[in-house]
Amino acid sequence: MKYYGKKSMASVLEIILNITLFIGAIATGLIFYNTLFNAKDNIGSGKKALIILLLAIGICCVFLIVIELKRVISTLVKADPFVAANVKSLRRISVECFIIAGCYLVNFIFGSNFREFQFIYVDSKGIHTDMEFIIFIFAGCFIAILSKVFEQAVQFKEENDFTI
């Protein structure tokens, strides 16, 4: 299978991202409904407002990441990935990853009890970790580096295009 161009892995990924946006919109509605109306714990109004704010910021960033990925993937489908727009998209994605990491940290600091912190734990619901923010920090750093690589590739491509 081809990696980019029509009928490629990139075009399949574009379809998957469209489905992700659709399912994400439904999931977002359910998450906010459950947070606002079906909360089983008696959460104070201040803490509930913080949770809703962090959820809104985090979910918006996730949607923005998917939209930026769709933009990058569309250039792959067109078989022209080394464009300045992809550099901007990758920079935005890295910033959004850092914002999500920040939301996790704020929630960790203000929304949970430090004594309950566990690096990784297993219970009847599955495997869990309290270190999600590190994943987003690493992803943000990696994507920021990737944006610099793309920036250099765009410069080389432009220089090559101007060479006769």
Chimera marker file (.cmm) of the C-alpha trace (Angstrom):
<marker_set name="trace">
<marker id="1" x="0.000" y="0.000" z="0.000" r="1" g="1" b="0" radius="0.5"/>
<marker id="2" x="1.196" y="3.494" z="-0.812" r="1" g="1" b="0" radius="0.5"/>
<marker id="3" x="1.877" y="5.908" z="2.030" r="1" g="1" b="0" radius="0.5"/>
<marker id="4" x="0.641" y="9.050" z="0.267" r="1" g="1" b="0" radius="0.5"/>
<marker id="5" x="-1.391" y="9.976" z="-2.773" r="1" g="1" b="0" radius="0.5"/>
<marker id="6" x="-4.855" y="8.819" z="-3.752" r="1" g="1" b="0" radius="0.5"/>
<marker id="7" x="-5.894" y="5.344" z="-2.564" r="1" g="1" b="0" radius="0.5"/>
<marker id="8" x="-3.111" y="5.346" z="0.008" r="1" g="1" b="0" radius="0.5"/>
<marker id="9" x="-2.686" y="4.896" z="3.733" r="1" g="1" b="0" radius="0.5"/>
<marker id="10" x="-3.037" y="8.680" z="4.058" r="1" g="1" b="0" radius="0.5"/>
<marker id="11" x="-6.481" y="8.613" z="2.408" r="1" g="1" b="0" radius="0.5"/>
<marker id="12" x="-7.570" y="5.835" z="4.782" r="1" g="1" b="0" radius="0.5"/>
<marker id="13" x="-6.312" y="7.903" z="7.707" r="1" g="1" b="0" radius="0.5"/>
<marker id="14" x="-8.286" y="10.882" z="6.410" r="1" g="1" b="0" radius="0.5"/>
<marker id="15" x="-11.480" y="8.788" z="6.561" r="1" g="1" b="0" radius="0.5"/>
<marker id="16" x="-10.593" y="7.604" z="10.074" r="1" g="1" b="0" radius="0.5"/>
<marker id="17" x="-10.083" y="11.223" z="11.214" r="1" g="1" b="0" radius="0.5"/>
<marker id="18" x="-13.511" y="12.168" z="9.809" r="1" g="1" b="0" radius="0.5"/>
<marker id="19" x="-15.097" y="9.306" z="11.745" r="1" g="1" b="0" radius="0.5"/>
<marker id="20" x="-13.125" y="10.379" z="14.834" r="1" g="1" b="0" radius="0.5"/>
<marker id="21" x="-14.553" y="13.897" z="14.606" r="1" g="1" b="0" radius="0.5"/>
<marker id="22" x="-18.086" y="12.546" z="14.349" r="1" g="1" b="0" radius="0.5"/>
<marker id="23" x="-17.710" y="10.091" z="17.250" r="1" g="1" b="0" radius="0.5"/>
<marker id="24" x="-15.817" y="12.735" z="19.239" r="1" g="1" b="0" radius="0.5"/>
<marker id="25" x="-18.711" y="15.175" z="18.919" r="1" g="1" b="0" radius="0.5"/>
<marker id="26" x="-21.126" y="12.577" z="20.279" r="1" g="1" b="0" radius="0.5"/>
<marker id="27" x="-18.718" y="11.579" z="23.064" r="1" g="1" b="0" radius="0.5"/>
<marker id="28" x="-18.214" y="15.228" z="24.008" r="1" g="1" b="0" radius="0.5"/>
<marker id="29" x="-21.946" y="15.694" z="24.446" r="1" g="1" b="0" radius="0.5"/>
<marker id="30" x="-22.162" y="12.574" z="26.597" r="1" g="1" b="0" radius="0.5"/>
<marker id="31" x="-19.144" y="13.588" z="28.688" r="1" g="1" b="0" radius="0.5"/>
<marker id="32" x="-20.542" y="17.020" z="29.457" r="1" g="1" b="0" radius="0.5"/>
<marker id="33" x="-24.018" y="15.622" z="30.134" r="1" g="1" b="0" radius="0.5"/>
<marker id="34" x="-22.604" y="13.058" z="32.570" r="1" g="1" b="0" radius="0.5"/>
<marker id="35" x="-20.337" y="15.628" z="34.202" r="1" g="1" b="0" radius="0.5"/>
<marker id="36" x="-23.083" y="18.193" z="34.650" r="1" g="1" b="0" radius="0.5"/>
<marker id="37" x="-26.127" y="16.062" z="35.418" r="1" g="1" b="0" radius="0.5"/>
<marker id="38" x="-25.105" y="12.525" z="36.345" r="1" g="1" b="0" radius="0.5"/>
<marker id="39" x="-22.166" y="13.161" z="38.678" r="1" g="1" b="0" radius="0.5"/>
<marker id="40" x="-22.383" y="10.493" z="41.387" r="1" g="1" b="0" radius="0.5"/>
<marker id="41" x="-20.000" y="12.262" z="43.727" r="1" g="1" b="0" radius="0.5"/>
<marker id="42" x="-21.034" y="15.362" z="45.604" r="1" g="1" b="0" radius="0.5"/>
<marker id="43" x="-18.583" y="17.752" z="44.027" r="1" g="1" b="0" radius="0.5"/>
<marker id="44" x="-18.483" y="21.342" z="45.192" r="1" g="1" b="0" radius="0.5"/>
<marker id="45" x="-19.478" y="24.005" z="42.674" r="1" g="1" b="0" radius="0.5"/>
<marker id="46" x="-15.937" y="25.439" z="42.504" r="1" g="1" b="0" radius="0.5"/>
<marker id="47" x="-14.379" y="22.057" z="41.826" r="1" g="1" b="0" radius="0.5"/>
<marker id="48" x="-17.128" y="21.218" z="39.336" r="1" g="1" b="0" radius="0.5"/>
<marker id="49" x="-16.501" y="24.506" z="37.489" r="1" g="1" b="0" radius="0.5"/>
<marker id="50" x="-12.772" y="23.710" z="37.336" r="1" g="1" b="0" radius="0.5"/>
<marker id="51" x="-13.484" y="20.225" z="35.981" r="1" g="1" b="0" radius="0.5"/>
<marker id="52" x="-15.825" y="21.596" z="33.321" r="1" g="1" b="0" radius="0.5"/>
<marker id="53" x="-13.324" y="24.290" z="32.332" r="1" g="1" b="0" radius="0.5"/>
<marker id="54" x="-10.466" y="21.778" z="32.071" r="1" g="1" b="0" radius="0.5"/>
<marker id="55" x="-12.670" y="19.379" z="30.112" r="1" g="1" b="0" radius="0.5"/>
<marker id="56" x="-13.715" y="22.145" z="27.715" r="1" g="1" b="0" radius="0.5"/>
<marker id="57" x="-10.132" y="23.286" z="27.132" r="1" g="1" b="0" radius="0.5"/>
<marker id="58" x="-8.814" y="19.729" z="26.771" r="1" g="1" b="0" radius="0.5"/>
<marker id="59" x="-11.592" y="18.581" z="24.445" r="1" g="1" b="0" radius="0.5"/>
<marker id="60" x="-11.263" y="21.714" z="22.297" r="1" g="1" b="0" radius="0.5"/>
<marker id="61" x="-7.541" y="21.033" z="21.970" r="1" g="1" b="0" radius="0.5"/>
<marker id="62" x="-8.199" y="17.420" z="20.972" r="1" g="1" b="0" radius="0.5"/>
<marker id="63" x="-10.645" y="18.567" z="18.277" r="1" g="1" b="0" radius="0.5"/>
<marker id="64" x="-8.138" y="21.165" z="17.069" r="1" g="1" b="0" radius="0.5"/>
<marker id="65" x="-5.435" y="18.487" z="16.896" r="1" g="1" b="0" radius="0.5"/>
<marker id="66" x="-7.675" y="16.259" z="14.771" r="1" g="1" b="0" radius="0.5"/>
<marker id="67" x="-8.530" y="19.187" z="12.469" r="1" g="1" b="0" radius="0.5"/>
<marker id="68" x="-4.839" y="20.075" z="12.071" r="1" g="1" b="0" radius="0.5"/>
<marker id="69" x="-4.039" y="16.403" z="11.389" r="1" g="1" b="0" radius="0.5"/>
<marker id="70" x="-6.726" y="16.411" z="8.698" r="1" g="1" b="0" radius="0.5"/>
<marker id="71" x="-4.975" y="19.387" z="7.082" r="1" g="1" b="0" radius="0.5"/>
<marker id="72" x="-1.622" y="17.624" z="7.161" r="1" g="1" b="0" radius="0.5"/>
<marker id="73" x="-3.124" y="14.389" z="5.839" r="1" g="1" b="0" radius="0.5"/>
<marker id="74" x="-4.842" y="16.238" z="2.977" r="1" g="1" b="0" radius="0.5"/>
<marker id="75" x="-1.416" y="17.390" z="1.756" r="1" g="1" b="0" radius="0.5"/>
<marker id="76" x="-0.236" y="13.782" z="1.910" r="1" g="1" b="0" radius="0.5"/>
<marker id="77" x="-3.198" y="12.707" z="-0.204" r="1" g="1" b="0" radius="0.5"/>
<marker id="78" x="-2.226" y="15.445" z="-2.697" r="1" g="1" b="0" radius="0.5"/>
<marker id="79" x="1.351" y="14.041" z="-2.555" r="1" g="1" b="0" radius="0.5"/>
<marker id="80" x="2.775" y="17.424" z="-1.538" r="1" g="1" b="0" radius="0.5"/>
<marker id="81" x="3.555" y="17.229" z="2.212" r="1" g="1" b="0" radius="0.5"/>
<marker id="82" x="6.445" y="19.696" z="2.381" r="1" g="1" b="0" radius="0.5"/>
<marker id="83" x="4.520" y="22.956" z="2.500" r="1" g="1" b="0" radius="0.5"/>
<marker id="84" x="4.591" y="25.838" z="4.974" r="1" g="1" b="0" radius="0.5"/>
<marker id="85" x="1.009" y="25.105" z="6.037" r="1" g="1" b="0" radius="0.5"/>
<marker id="86" x="2.116" y="21.758" z="7.484" r="1" g="1" b="0" radius="0.5"/>
<marker id="87" x="4.821" y="23.483" z="9.511" r="1" g="1" b="0" radius="0.5"/>
<marker id="88" x="2.170" y="25.779" z="11.018" r="1" g="1" b="0" radius="0.5"/>
<marker id="89" x="-0.172" y="22.854" z="11.637" r="1" g="1" b="0" radius="0.5"/>
<marker id="90" x="2.537" y="20.857" z="13.408" r="1" g="1" b="0" radius="0.5"/>
<marker id="91" x="3.434" y="23.863" z="15.576" r="1" g="1" b="0" radius="0.5"/>
<marker id="92" x="-0.226" y="24.278" z="16.534" r="1" g="1" b="0" radius="0.5"/>
<marker id="93" x="-0.508" y="20.579" z="17.361" r="1" g="1" b="0" radius="0.5"/>
<marker id="94" x="2.550" y="20.788" z="19.631" r="1" g="1" b="0" radius="0.5"/>
<marker id="95" x="1.106" y="23.805" z="21.464" r="1" g="1" b="0" radius="0.5"/>
<marker id="96" x="-2.229" y="22.009" z="21.850" r="1" g="1" b="0" radius="0.5"/>
<marker id="97" x="-0.410" y="18.987" z="23.307" r="1" g="1" b="0" radius="0.5"/>
<marker id="98" x="1.271" y="21.263" z="25.863" r="1" g="1" b="0" radius="0.5"/>
<marker id="99" x="-2.098" y="22.838" z="26.731" r="1" g="1" b="0" radius="0.5"/>
<marker id="100" x="-3.602" y="19.375" z="27.305" r="1" g="1" b="0" radius="0.5"/>
<marker id="101" x="-0.610" y="18.472" z="29.501" r="1" g="1" b="0" radius="0.5"/>
<marker id="102" x="-1.230" y="21.681" z="31.437" r="1" g="1" b="0" radius="0.5"/>
<marker id="103" x="-4.894" y="20.725" z="31.922" r="1" g="1" b="0" radius="0.5"/>
<marker id="104" x="-3.821" y="17.350" z="33.298" r="1" g="1" b="0" radius="0.5"/>
<marker id="105" x="-1.368" y="19.022" z="35.672" r="1" g="1" b="0" radius="0.5"/>
<marker id="106" x="-3.931" y="21.562" z="36.909" r="1" g="1" b="0" radius="0.5"/>
<marker id="107" x="-6.430" y="18.758" z="37.457" r="1" g="1" b="0" radius="0.5"/>
<marker id="108" x="-3.781" y="16.723" z="39.251" r="1" g="1" b="0" radius="0.5"/>
<marker id="109" x="-2.812" y="19.617" z="41.506" r="1" g="1" b="0" radius="0.5"/>
<marker id="110" x="-6.279" y="20.997" z="42.281" r="1" g="1" b="0" radius="0.5"/>
<marker id="111" x="-8.602" y="18.115" z="41.501" r="1" g="1" b="0" radius="0.5"/>
<marker id="112" x="-7.055" y="15.128" z="43.186" r="1" g="1" b="0" radius="0.5"/>
<marker id="113" x="-5.387" y="14.076" z="46.375" r="1" g="1" b="0" radius="0.5"/>
<marker id="114" x="-1.587" y="13.720" z="46.168" r="1" g="1" b="0" radius="0.5"/>
<marker id="115" x="-1.687" y="10.791" z="48.571" r="1" g="1" b="0" radius="0.5"/>
<marker id="116" x="-3.754" y="8.843" z="46.043" r="1" g="1" b="0" radius="0.5"/>
<marker id="117" x="-1.170" y="9.341" z="43.269" r="1" g="1" b="0" radius="0.5"/>
<marker id="118" x="-0.096" y="6.150" z="41.546" r="1" g="1" b="0" radius="0.5"/>
<marker id="119" x="2.300" y="5.909" z="38.635" r="1" g="1" b="0" radius="0.5"/>
<marker id="120" x="0.474" y="2.880" z="37.272" r="1" g="1" b="0" radius="0.5"/>
<marker id="121" x="-2.171" y="0.644" z="38.776" r="1" g="1" b="0" radius="0.5"/>
<marker id="122" x="-4.486" y="-2.184" z="37.786" r="1" g="1" b="0" radius="0.5"/>
<marker id="123" x="-8.007" y="-2.700" z="39.045" r="1" g="1" b="0" radius="0.5"/>
<marker id="124" x="-11.168" y="-4.471" z="37.868" r="1" g="1" b="0" radius="0.5"/>
<marker id="125" x="-11.707" y="-1.759" z="35.217" r="1" g="1" b="0" radius="0.5"/>
<marker id="126" x="-8.251" y="-2.158" z="33.640" r="1" g="1" b="0" radius="0.5"/>
<marker id="127" x="-4.808" y="-0.551" z="33.658" r="1" g="1" b="0" radius="0.5"/>
<marker id="128" x="-4.582" y="3.114" z="34.699" r="1" g="1" b="0" radius="0.5"/>
<marker id="129" x="-1.938" y="5.763" z="35.217" r="1" g="1" b="0" radius="0.5"/>
<marker id="130" x="-1.757" y="9.210" z="36.754" r="1" g="1" b="0" radius="0.5"/>
<marker id="131" x="1.045" y="10.218" z="34.377" r="1" g="1" b="0" radius="0.5"/>
<marker id="132" x="-0.989" y="11.173" z="31.265" r="1" g="1" b="0" radius="0.5"/>
<marker id="133" x="0.524" y="14.641" z="31.218" r="1" g="1" b="0" radius="0.5"/>
<marker id="134" x="3.975" y="13.190" z="30.476" r="1" g="1" b="0" radius="0.5"/>
<marker id="135" x="2.634" y="11.553" z="27.310" r="1" g="1" b="0" radius="0.5"/>
<marker id="136" x="1.365" y="14.916" z="26.064" r="1" g="1" b="0" radius="0.5"/>
<marker id="137" x="4.581" y="16.702" z="27.026" r="1" g="1" b="0" radius="0.5"/>
<marker id="138" x="6.631" y="14.161" z="25.051" r="1" g="1" b="0" radius="0.5"/>
<marker id="139" x="4.196" y="14.308" z="22.128" r="1" g="1" b="0" radius="0.5"/>
<marker id="140" x="4.360" y="18.113" z="22.142" r="1" g="1" b="0" radius="0.5"/>
<marker id="141" x="8.171" y="18.063" z="22.160" r="1" g="1" b="0" radius="0.5"/>
<marker id="142" x="8.352" y="15.440" z="19.416" r="1" g="1" b="0" radius="0.5"/>
<marker id="143" x="5.869" y="17.289" z="17.194" r="1" g="1" b="0" radius="0.5"/>
<marker id="144" x="7.676" y="20.611" z="17.773" r="1" g="1" b="0" radius="0.5"/>
<marker id="145" x="10.893" y="18.949" z="16.577" r="1" g="1" b="0" radius="0.5"/>
<marker id="146" x="9.025" y="17.432" z="13.632" r="1" g="1" b="0" radius="0.5"/>
<marker id="147" x="7.746" y="20.896" z="12.693" r="1" g="1" b="0" radius="0.5"/>
<marker id="148" x="11.353" y="22.143" z="12.565" r="1" g="1" b="0" radius="0.5"/>
<marker id="149" x="12.299" y="19.181" z="10.351" r="1" g="1" b="0" radius="0.5"/>
<marker id="150" x="9.375" y="19.993" z="8.051" r="1" g="1" b="0" radius="0.5"/>
<marker id="151" x="10.394" y="23.662" z="8.058" r="1" g="1" b="0" radius="0.5"/>
<marker id="152" x="13.859" y="22.706" z="6.849" r="1" g="1" b="0" radius="0.5"/>
<marker id="153" x="12.412" y="20.346" z="4.242" r="1" g="1" b="0" radius="0.5"/>
<marker id="154" x="10.159" y="23.159" z="2.958" r="1" g="1" b="0" radius="0.5"/>
<marker id="155" x="13.191" y="25.444" z="2.655" r="1" g="1" b="0" radius="0.5"/>
<marker id="156" x="15.153" y="22.786" z="0.741" r="1" g="1" b="0" radius="0.5"/>
<marker id="157" x="12.166" y="22.124" z="-1.502" r="1" g="1" b="0" radius="0.5"/>
<marker id="158" x="11.689" y="25.824" z="-2.256" r="1" g="1" b="0" radius="0.5"/>
<marker id="159" x="15.393" y="26.228" z="-3.045" r="1" g="1" b="0" radius="0.5"/>
<marker id="160" x="15.222" y="23.168" z="-5.284" r="1" g="1" b="0" radius="0.5"/>
<marker id="161" x="12.096" y="24.469" z="-7.043" r="1" g="1" b="0" radius="0.5"/>
<marker id="162" x="13.858" y="27.752" z="-7.867" r="1" g="1" b="0" radius="0.5"/>
<marker id="163" x="16.938" y="25.977" z="-9.231" r="1" g="1" b="0" radius="0.5"/>
<marker id="164" x="16.873" y="25.668" z="-12.993" r="1" g="1" b="0" radius="0.5"/>
<link id1="1" id2="2" r="1" g="1" b="0" radius="0.2"/>
<link id1="2" id2="3" r="1" g="1" b="0" radius="0.2"/>
<link id1="3" id2="4" r="1" g="1" b="0" radius="0.2"/>
<link id1="4" id2="5" r="1" g="1" b="0" radius="0.2"/>
<link id1="5" id2="6" r="1" g="1" b="0" radius="0.2"/>
<link id1="6" id2="7" r="1" g="1" b="0" radius="0.2"/>
<link id1="7" id2="8" r="1" g="1" b="0" radius="0.2"/>
<link id1="8" id2="9" r="1" g="1" b="0" radius="0.2"/>
<link id1="9" id2="10" r="1" g="1" b="0" radius="0.2"/>
<link id1="10" id2="11" r="1" g="1" b="0" radius="0.2"/>
<link id1="11" id2="12" r="1" g="1" b="0" radius="0.2"/>
<link id1="12" id2="13" r="1" g="1" b="0" radius="0.2"/>
<link id1="13" id2="14" r="1" g="1" b="0" radius="0.2"/>
<link id1="14" id2="15" r="1" g="1" b="0" radius="0.2"/>
<link id1="15" id2="16" r="1" g="1" b="0" radius="0.2"/>
<link id1="16" id2="17" r="1" g="1" b="0" radius="0.2"/>
<link id1="17" id2="18" r="1" g="1" b="0" radius="0.2"/>
<link id1="18" id2="19" r="1" g="1" b="0" radius="0.2"/>
<link id1="19" id2="20" r="1" g="1" b="0" radius="0.2"/>
<link id1="20" id2="21" r="1" g="1" b="0" radius="0.2"/>
<link id1="21" id2="22" r="1" g="1" b="0" radius="0.2"/>
<link id1="22" id2="23" r="1" g="1" b="0" radius="0.2"/>
<link id1="23" id2="24" r="1" g="1" b="0" radius="0.2"/>
<link id1="24" id2="25" r="1" g="1" b="0" radius="0.2"/>
<link id1="25" id2="26" r="1" g="1" b="0" radius="0.2"/>
<link id1="26" id2="27" r="1" g="1" b="0" radius="0.2"/>
<link id1="27" id2="28" r="1" g="1" b="0" radius="0.2"/>
<link id1="28" id2="29" r="1" g="1" b="0" radius="0.2"/>
<link id1="29" id2="30" r="1" g="1" b="0" radius="0.2"/>
<link id1="30" id2="31" r="1" g="1" b="0" radius="0.2"/>
<link id1="31" id2="32" r="1" g="1" b="0" radius="0.2"/>
<link id1="32" id2="33" r="1" g="1" b="0" radius="0.2"/>
<link id1="33" id2="34" r="1" g="1" b="0" radius="0.2"/>
<link id1="34" id2="35" r="1" g="1" b="0" radius="0.2"/>
<link id1="35" id2="36" r="1" g="1" b="0" radius="0.2"/>
<link id1="36" id2="37" r="1" g="1" b="0" radius="0.2"/>
<link id1="37" id2="38" r="1" g="1" b="0" radius="0.2"/>
<link id1="38" id2="39" r="1" g="1" b="0" radius="0.2"/>
<link id1="39" id2="40" r="1" g="1" b="0" radius="0.2"/>
<link id1="40" id2="41" r="1" g="1" b="0" radius="0.2"/>
<link id1="41" id2="42" r="1" g="1" b="0" radius="0.2"/>
<link id1="42" id2="43" r="1" g="1" b="0" radius="0.2"/>
<link id1="43" id2="44" r="1" g="1" b="0" radius="0.2"/>
<link id1="44" id2="45" r="1" g="1" b="0" radius="0.2"/>
<link id1="45" id2="46" r="1" g="1" b="0" radius="0.2"/>
<link id1="46" id2="47" r="1" g="1" b="0" radius="0.2"/>
<link id1="47" id2="48" r="1" g="1" b="0" radius="0.2"/>
<link id1="48" id2="49" r="1" g="1" b="0" radius="0.2"/>
<link id1="49" id2="50" r="1" g="1" b="0" radius="0.2"/>
<link id1="50" id2="51" r="1" g="1" b="0" radius="0.2"/>
<link id1="51" id2="52" r="1" g="1" b="0" radius="0.2"/>
<link id1="52" id2="53" r="1" g="1" b="0" radius="0.2"/>
<link id1="53" id2="54" r="1" g="1" b="0" radius="0.2"/>
<link id1="54" id2="55" r="1" g="1" b="0" radius="0.2"/>
<link id1="55" id2="56" r="1" g="1" b="0" radius="0.2"/>
<link id1="56" id2="57" r="1" g="1" b="0" radius="0.2"/>
<link id1="57" id2="58" r="1" g="1" b="0" radius="0.2"/>
<link id1="58" id2="59" r="1" g="1" b="0" radius="0.2"/>
<link id1="59" id2="60" r="1" g="1" b="0" radius="0.2"/>
<link id1="60" id2="61" r="1" g="1" b="0" radius="0.2"/>
<link id1="61" id2="62" r="1" g="1" b="0" radius="0.2"/>
<link id1="62" id2="63" r="1" g="1" b="0" radius="0.2"/>
<link id1="63" id2="64" r="1" g="1" b="0" radius="0.2"/>
<link id1="64" id2="65" r="1" g="1" b="0" radius="0.2"/>
<link id1="65" id2="66" r="1" g="1" b="0" radius="0.2"/>
<link id1="66" id2="67" r="1" g="1" b="0" radius="0.2"/>
<link id1="67" id2="68" r="1" g="1" b="0" radius="0.2"/>
<link id1="68" id2="69" r="1" g="1" b="0" radius="0.2"/>
<link id1="69" id2="70" r="1" g="1" b="0" radius="0.2"/>
<link id1="70" id2="71" r="1" g="1" b="0" radius="0.2"/>
<link id1="71" id2="72" r="1" g="1" b="0" radius="0.2"/>
<link id1="72" id2="73" r="1" g="1" b="0" radius="0.2"/>
<link id1="73" id2="74" r="1" g="1" b="0" radius="0.2"/>
<link id1="74" id2="75" r="1" g="1" b="0" radius="0.2"/>
<link id1="75" id2="76" r="1" g="1" b="0" radius="0.2"/>
<link id1="76" id2="77" r="1" g="1" b="0" radius="0.2"/>
<link id1="77" id2="78" r="1" g="1" b="0" radius="0.2"/>
<link id1="78" id2="79" r="1" g="1" b="0" radius="0.2"/>
<link id1="79" id2="80" r="1" g="1" b="0" radius="0.2"/>
<link id1="80" id2="81" r="1" g="1" b="0" radius="0.2"/>
<link id1="81" id2="82" r="1" g="1" b="0" radius="0.2"/>
<link id1="82" id2="83" r="1" g="1" b="0" radius="0.2"/>
<link id1="83" id2="84" r="1" g="1" b="0" radius="0.2"/>
<link id1="84" id2="85" r="1" g="1" b="0" radius="0.2"/>
<link id1="85" id2="86" r="1" g="1" b="0" radius="0.2"/>
<link id1="86" id2="87" r="1" g="1" b="0" radius="0.2"/>
<link id1="87" id2="88" r="1" g="1" b="0" radius="0.2"/>
<link id1="88" id2="89" r="1" g="1" b="0" radius="0.2"/>
<link id1="89" id2="90" r="1" g="1" b="0" radius="0.2"/>
<link id1="90" id2="91" r="1" g="1" b="0" radius="0.2"/>
<link id1="91" id2="92" r="1" g="1" b="0" radius="0.2"/>
<link id1="92" id2="93" r="1" g="1" b="0" radius="0.2"/>
<link id1="93" id2="94" r="1" g="1" b="0" radius="0.2"/>
<link id1="94" id2="95" r="1" g="1" b="0" radius="0.2"/>
<link id1="95" id2="96" r="1" g="1" b="0" radius="0.2"/>
<link id1="96" id2="97" r="1" g="1" b="0" radius="0.2"/>
<link id1="97" id2="98" r="1" g="1" b="0" radius="0.2"/>
<link id1="98" id2="99" r="1" g="1" b="0" radius="0.2"/>
<link id1="99" id2="100" r="1" g="1" b="0" radius="0.2"/>
<link id1="100" id2="101" r="1" g="1" b="0" radius="0.2"/>
<link id1="101" id2="102" r="1" g="1" b="0" radius="0.2"/>
<link id1="102" id2="103" r="1" g="1" b="0" radius="0.2"/>
<link id1="103" id2="104" r="1" g="1" b="0" radius="0.2"/>
<link id1="104" id2="105" r="1" g="1" b="0" radius="0.2"/>
<link id1="105" id2="106" r="1" g="1" b="0" radius="0.2"/>
<link id1="106" id2="107" r="1" g="1" b="0" radius="0.2"/>
<link id1="107" id2="108" r="1" g="1" b="0" radius="0.2"/>
<link id1="108" id2="109" r="1" g="1" b="0" radius="0.2"/>
<link id1="109" id2="110" r="1" g="1" b="0" radius="0.2"/>
<link id1="110" id2="111" r="1" g="1" b="0" radius="0.2"/>
<link id1="111" id2="112" r="1" g="1" b="0" radius="0.2"/>
<link id1="112" id2="113" r="1" g="1" b="0" radius="0.2"/>
<link id1="113" id2="114" r="1" g="1" b="0" radius="0.2"/>
<link id1="114" id2="115" r="1" g="1" b="0" radius="0.2"/>
<link id1="115" id2="116" r="1" g="1" b="0" radius="0.2"/>
<link id1="116" id2="117" r="1" g="1" b="0" radius="0.2"/>
<link id1="117" id2="118" r="1" g="1" b="0" radius="0.2"/>
<link id1="118" id2="119" r="1" g="1" b="0" radius="0.2"/>
<link id1="119" id2="120" r="1" g="1" b="0" radius="0.2"/>
<link id1="120" id2="121" r="1" g="1" b="0" radius="0.2"/>
<link id1="121" id2="122" r="1" g="1" b="0" radius="0.2"/>
<link id1="122" id2="123" r="1" g="1" b="0" radius="0.2"/>
<link id1="123" id2="124" r="1" g="1" b="0" radius="0.2"/>
<link id1="124" id2="125" r="1" g="1" b="0" radius="0.2"/>
<link id1="125" id2="126" r="1" g="1" b="0" radius="0.2"/>
<link id1="126" id2="127" r="1" g="1" b="0" radius="0.2"/>
<link id1="127" id2="128" r="1" g="1" b="0" radius="0.2"/>
<link id1="128" id2="129" r="1" g="1" b="0" radius="0.2"/>
<link id1="129" id2="130" r="1" g="1" b="0" radius="0.2"/>
<link id1="130" id2="131" r="1" g="1" b="0" radius="0.2"/>
<link id1="131" id2="132" r="1" g="1" b="0" radius="0.2"/>
<link id1="132" id2="133" r="1" g="1" b="0" radius="0.2"/>
<link id1="133" id2="134" r="1" g="1" b="0" radius="0.2"/>
<link id1="134" id2="135" r="1" g="1" b="0" radius="0.2"/>
<link id1="135" id2="136" r="1" g="1" b="0" radius="0.2"/>
<link id1="136" id2="137" r="1" g="1" b="0" radius="0.2"/>
<link id1="137" id2="138" r="1" g="1" b="0" radius="0.2"/>
<link id1="138" id2="139" r="1" g="1" b="0" radius="0.2"/>
<link id1="139" id2="140" r="1" g="1" b="0" radius="0.2"/>
<link id1="140" id2="141" r="1" g="1" b="0" radius="0.2"/>
<link id1="141" id2="142" r="1" g="1" b="0" radius="0.2"/>
<link id1="142" id2="143" r="1" g="1" b="0" radius="0.2"/>
<link id1="143" id2="144" r="1" g="1" b="0" radius="0.2"/>
<link id1="144" id2="145" r="1" g="1" b="0" radius="0.2"/>
<link id1="145" id2="146" r="1" g="1" b="0" radius="0.2"/>
<link id1="146" id2="147" r="1" g="1" b="0" radius="0.2"/>
<link id1="147" id2="148" r="1" g="1" b="0" radius="0.2"/>
<link id1="148" id2="149" r="1" g="1" b="0" radius="0.2"/>
<link id1="149" id2="150" r="1" g="1" b="0" radius="0.2"/>
<link id1="150" id2="151" r="1" g="1" b="0" radius="0.2"/>
<link id1="151" id2="152" r="1" g="1" b="0" radius="0.2"/>
<link id1="152" id2="153" r="1" g="1" b="0" radius="0.2"/>
<link id1="153" id2="154" r="1" g="1" b="0" radius="0.2"/>
<link id1="154" id2="155" r="1" g="1" b="0" radius="0.2"/>
<link id1="155" id2="156" r="1" g="1" b="0" radius="0.2"/>
<link id1="156" id2="157" r="1" g="1" b="0" radius="0.2"/>
<link id1="157" id2="158" r="1" g="1" b="0" radius="0.2"/>
<link id1="158" id2="159" r="1" g="1" b="0" radius="0.2"/>
<link id1="159" id2="160" r="1" g="1" b="0" radius="0.2"/>
<link id1="160" id2="161" r="1" g="1" b="0" radius="0.2"/>
<link id1="161" id2="162" r="1" g="1" b="0" radius="0.2"/>
<link id1="162" id2="163" r="1" g="1" b="0" radius="0.2"/>
<link id1="163" id2="164" r="1" g="1" b="0" radius="0.2"/>
</marker_set>
